[in-house]
Amino acid sequence: MKPGDLVMGISGSGNSENVLRAVRWANENKGVTLALCGYTGGKPKALAQHHVHADINDMQLSEDVHFFFGYIVMQKLCGEKMW
């Protein structure tokens, strides 16, 4: 990873230990961090420099929001029209 690279952690519960470790590591290594999290947002919401918090107390709906967010990002990066 180079300084300024984006590291995006995705956690439906907001408490996934592997996501927490990745966000901490990226912050320590001058990365830009973005957390996608559900429920209360958990620790990734506070640790990441940026976050998208789906304040939903349902794992399936939280994951659906994260999937849709990823779809929008992919469409924008590829320069495609969304609809």
C-alpha positions, -999 to +999 in steps of 0.1 A: +000+000+000+012+035-008+003+066+012-031+079+001-044+045-011-080+038-001-087+009+023-124+001+027-135-020+056-170-036+054-187-049+086-224-056+089-222-057+127-196-030+130-175-053+152-155-075+128-120-079+143-104-084+109-119-051+097-107-033+128-071-046+123-072-035+086-084+000+094-059+005+122-031-008+099-041+015+070-043+045+093-008+038+107+005+035+071-010+067+058-038+052+040-073+067+035-098+046+054-135+042+048-158+020+069-191+006+057-210-005+088-244-014+100-262-016+133-246+010+156-216+014+135-193-002+161-157+006+164-149+009+126-172+039+124-150+057+150-116+044+137-120+051+100-114+085+086-147+083+067-177+061+071-210+051+055-233+039+084-264+020+075-283+025+108-302-007+103-305-035+129-309-062+103-278-080+090-294-088+056-305-052+050-272-039+061-253-061+037-277-051+009-269-014+015-232-022+014-237-042-018-256-013-034-229+012-023-203-010-040-224-011-071-226+027-073-189+030-068-182+005-095-205+023-119-189+056-112-153+043-116-162+026-149-179+058-161-212+040-168-246+054-165-264+041-135-299+039-149 
